Structure formats: C-alpha cells, structure tokens
Amino acid sequence: MRRRTLWLSLPLCLSASLLPACGGKSAPPDPAPDARPIEAMDTLRAPEPVVITRVDTVRVTDPALEARAARLELDLAEREAELEEMESRLAETRLEVVRTMAKLQTVATRAEAASAMAEAEIAVSGLKAVGGTELRGAVAESQQMLAQSSQEFSRQNHGGALYLATQAKNVATAGRARLAGVERAGRRQGEVLFAAPVRLEVTSRANLRDAPSTGARVVATLEKGAPLTATSHVGDWLRVSDGSGREGWIFQELVSRSGR
C-alpha cells in the first residue's frame, strides 16, 4: 500500500518541479509589459526639432569705392548749387537789362519787337516738337523768356521785349543745333543728350574713338588738359568734340569738369 502511494505522488512532484523547491508556493507571475525595468524597455526617441538658422547677408564693402562714391555725391551737390546760382544771376542780369532798356526808351520799334517775338515763338515751338524730354531745360528756359518778352511788350518796353525775344530764339536755336548734330553724326542706341553742353578737360593722355567702345577705331590721341565739349552720353561714354572740330567718344573717367 505504501508503494502505490509513492507512485501516485511522483507525478505531482514532477509537475511541481517547475515550482521553486516543490514547496507548494506558486511561481511569481511574469511582470506586465509596462512594469519591465527601464533598461529593458526600447528607447523611444522624439523627432529632432527642425532648426531654421537665419544667416544675415554680410555686405562686403570696398572703402576706396565708398569714398569715391561719397566724393562724387559731394561734387554733384556742389555743381548743382553752382548751376542754381549761375541761373539766378543770369536771370537777374536779364531783368536788369530789361529795366535799363525801359528807362532809356531805346529806339526799338513796336514792329521790330513784334517780329522778334514771332520768330522766337516759331523757334521755341520747333524745339519743343523735336526735343522731347532731353531738351526740356532749354524748352523751359526759352518759353520763360518768351513769356517775359510778351509782358514787356504789353508795358510798351519794346527794347526789352526785343532783347528777351532774341534770347529765347537763341536758346531754342542752340538746342535744335545740338540735336541736329547728334542725328547727323549717327545717334547711338541709348544715347541721351545733356540738357546743355558740358565743358570738360582731359585728365590724362587718352584716345578719342569713333564709337562708345574700347574696341572702336581711334580718331585721335588727346593730351592731358585738352579742352572738350560733351553733348551726350551712352552709359559711361561721352560724345565730345575738341577745339579743332574733331568729334568722337571718350570714357568718362578720363575727363573732368573744366577748371577743377
């Protein structure tokens, strides 16, 4: 009877061998997934933030170039001031001449003054028709003098009216002549006329060319100090003429204003 009990208890011990020491204590349950040690868990990486870096544009300046630009701005301001002063003095001189003529009662007749005013009006109208925006300074000046001539005529100052009408006609005629000279020489694409002829002088030995290009044919070689008159420009090239009547193109860095 004892032997049979032993055989019956053997399967129980074998099944209990999975338990610690077969002592009847139950094995601890497997830990829940979220209860695993931290080092055993998969590392969860958050997406790296996108960093936008703003790179400021670094402006590399050339001190020599900035100094030259500042000098050119000062020169331009100075020349504009000189021009305004000259125009003011010229206008005052004209008015003084007109006043003097009114006092002296010059021998100019009403018919002479009227004829001069009519000729001036034709010249001014012709300049306005062909000058466009390029000769607007000459157009404005001649129109102003023509209006002043008409005022003096109405005041019976025939000498003053004649003088102003002649001045208006001369300005308009000179503008037409400059424009005709450019057209006759063959106007270049992009060529712009100056409002008035510009007096220049050569700053160093330079070539006068037949076109606004360094590859154009050399018309003449100009010495330092040679006087020139510029009438128009294409970019940095100036259309000029010298005292002997030669015409051509010269780069602007090779010349400067006369007397400077």
C-alpha positions in Angstrom: 0.0 0.0 0.0 2.9 2.3 0.8 4.5 1.6 -2.7 1.3 2.6 -4.5 1.1 5.8 -2.7 4.7 6.6 -3.7 4.0 6.1 -7.4 0.9 8.2 -7.2 2.8 11.1 -5.6 5.6 11.0 -8.2 3.6 12.8 -11.0 2.7 15.5 -8.5 6.3 16.1 -7.7 7.3 16.2 -11.3 4.6 18.7 -12.1 5.7 20.7 -9.1 9.3 20.7 -10.2 8.6 23.8 -12.1 7.8 25.5 -8.9 10.6 26.6 -6.6 11.6 23.8 -4.4 8.3 22.0 -4.9 7.3 23.5 -1.7 3.8 24.3 -2.8 4.5 28.0 -3.4 3.2 29.4 -6.7 5.7 31.0 -9.1 5.5 34.8 -9.3 3.7 35.9 -12.4 5.5 37.4 -15.4 5.8 41.2 -15.0 3.4 43.2 -17.0 5.0 44.8 -20.1 4.9 48.3 -18.6 6.4 47.0 -15.4 9.7 45.9 -17.1 12.9 47.6 -15.9 13.6 50.8 -17.6 16.8 49.4 -19.0 14.9 46.6 -20.7 12.5 48.9 -22.5 13.0 50.1 -26.0 14.3 53.6 -26.1 11.7 56.0 -27.6 13.3 58.9 -29.5 11.2 62.0 -30.1 11.8 63.6 -33.6 14.5 66.1 -33.5 13.3 69.7 -33.9 13.9 71.4 -37.2 16.3 74.3 -36.5 16.0 77.2 -39.0 19.1 79.2 -39.0 18.9 82.7 -40.3 22.1 83.8 -42.0 22.5 87.5 -42.2 23.8 88.7 -45.5 27.3 90.0 -45.0 27.9 93.1 -47.1 31.5 93.4 -48.1 32.3 97.0 -48.8 35.2 98.5 -50.6 36.4 101.6 -48.6 38.0 103.1 -51.6 34.9 102.7 -53.7 32.7 104.1 -51.0 35.0 107.1 -50.6 34.9 107.7 -54.3 31.1 107.5 -54.4 30.8 109.9 -51.5 33.2 112.3 -53.3 31.1 112.1 -56.4 27.9 112.9 -54.5 29.6 115.9 -53.0 30.8 117.1 -56.4 27.3 116.6 -57.8 25.8 118.7 -55.0 28.4 121.4 -55.4 27.8 121.6 -59.2 24.0 121.7 -58.7 24.5 124.6 -56.3 26.8 126.4 -58.7 24.3 125.9 -61.5 21.4 127.3 -59.5 23.5 130.3 -58.5 24.5 130.9 -62.1 21.0 130.6 -63.3 19.8 133.0 -60.7 22.5 135.5 -61.6 21.7 135.2 -65.3 18.0 135.8 -64.7 18.8 138.8 -62.6 21.1 140.2 -65.3 18.5 139.8 -67.9 15.9 141.6 -65.8 18.4 144.4 -65.2 19.0 144.8 -68.9 15.3 144.9 -69.5 14.8 147.6 -66.8 17.6 149.6 -68.3 16.1 149.5 -71.7 12.8 150.6 -70.3 14.4 153.6 -68.7 16.4 154.6 -71.7 13.4 154.3 -74.1 15.5 152.6 -76.8 14.8 153.2 -80.4 13.4 149.7 -81.0 10.0 150.0 -82.6 6.9 148.1 -81.8 7.1 146.3 -85.2 10.7 145.1 -84.6 9.7 143.7 -81.2 6.6 142.0 -82.5 8.7 140.5 -85.4 11.3 139.2 -83.0 8.7 137.7 -80.7 7.1 135.9 -83.7 10.4 134.4 -84.8 11.2 133.3 -81.2 7.8 131.6 -80.9 8.4 129.6 -84.0 11.9 128.6 -82.8 10.6 127.6 -79.4 7.7 125.6 -80.9 10.1 123.7 -83.2 12.4 122.9 -80.3 9.5 121.6 -78.2 8.4 119.4 -81.1 11.7 117.6 -81.5 13.4 117.9 -78.2 11.2 115.6 -76.1 12.4 115.2 -72.5 16.1 115.5 -73.3 15.9 119.3 -74.1 13.2 120.1 -71.6 15.6 122.5 -69.8 16.2 124.5 -73.0 12.5 124.4 -73.8 11.5 125.7 -70.3 14.1 128.5 -70.4 13.2 129.7 -73.9 9.4 129.6 -73.0 10.0 131.6 -69.9 11.9 134.3 -71.7 9.3 134.4 -74.4 6.6 135.0 -71.8 8.7 137.8 -70.2 9.1 139.3 -73.6 5.3 139.4 -74.1 5.0 141.1 -70.7 7.5 143.8 -71.6 5.8 144.3 -74.9 2.5 145.0 -73.1 4.3 147.6 -71.0 5.4 149.4 -74.1 9.0 148.4 -73.4 9.8 147.4 -77.0 13.5 147.3 -76.4 13.2 144.9 -73.5 10.7 142.8 -75.4 13.1 142.6 -78.4 16.0 141.7 -76.2 14.1 138.8 -74.4 12.7 137.5 -77.6 16.1 137.4 -79.2 17.5 135.5 -76.1 14.6 133.0 -76.3 15.3 132.4 -80.0 19.0 131.9 -79.4 18.4 129.2 -76.7 15.9 127.4 -78.9 18.2 127.5 -81.9 21.2 126.2 -80.0 19.1 123.3 -78.7 18.0 122.4 -82.2 21.6 122.6 -83.5 22.9 120.2 -80.8 20.1 117.7 -81.5 20.8 118.0 -85.3 24.5 117.5 -84.8 23.9 114.2 -82.9 21.4 113.0 -85.5 23.8 113.9 -88.3 26.7 112.0 -86.7 24.5 108.9 -86.2 22.7 108.7 -83.0 23.6 105.6 -81.0 21.1 103.3 -79.3 20.5 104.5 -75.7 22.2 107.9 -76.4 21.0 110.7 -74.1 21.5 114.4 -74.8 22.7 116.6 -72.0 20.4 119.5 -71.1 23.3 121.8 -72.0 26.8 121.4 -73.4 29.3 120.3 -70.7 32.8 121.8 -70.7 35.5 119.2 -69.9 39.2 118.7 -70.0 41.3 115.5 -70.4 42.8 114.3 -67.1 45.4 112.1 -68.7 46.6 111.1 -72.2 43.6 109.4 -73.8 42.1 108.1 -77.0 39.2 109.7 -78.9 37.3 106.9 -80.5 34.7 106.8 -83.3 32.2 104.7 -81.2 31.5 104.2 -77.5 33.6 101.1 -77.1 37.2 100.2 -76.2 37.4 98.2 -79.5 36.4 101.1 -81.7 38.8 102.9 -84.0 41.0 105.6 -82.5 40.2 109.0 -84.1 42.9 110.9 -82.3 45.1 110.8 -79.2 44.3 113.7 -76.7 46.9 115.1 -74.3 46.3 115.9 -70.7 44.5 119.2 -70.3 42.9 119.3 -73.8 39.5 121.0 -73.7 36.4 119.2 -74.8 32.7 119.8 -75.1 30.3 116.9 -74.3 26.8 116.9 -75.8 25.5 113.5 -74.9 26.4 110.1 -73.4 25.8 106.4 -73.8 26.4 104.8 -70.4 29.9 105.8 -69.3 30.9 107.0 -72.7 30.7 110.7 -73.7 30.2 112.1 -77.2 32.7 115.0 -77.3 34.3 117.5 -79.7 37.6 119.4 -79.3 38.7 122.8 -80.4 39.7 121.7 -83.9 36.3 120.3 -84.7 37.2 116.6 -84.2 34.3 114.5 -82.8 34.3 111.2 -81.1 33.8 109.2 -77.9 35.8 109.2 -74.7 35.4 107.3 -71.4 34.1 109.5 -68.6 36.8 108.5 -66.1 39.4 110.2 -68.4 37.9 113.7 -68.2 36.8 116.1 -65.6 34.9 119.5 -65.4 37.0 122.4 -66.8 38.8 124.3 -64.1 38.5 121.6 -61.5 
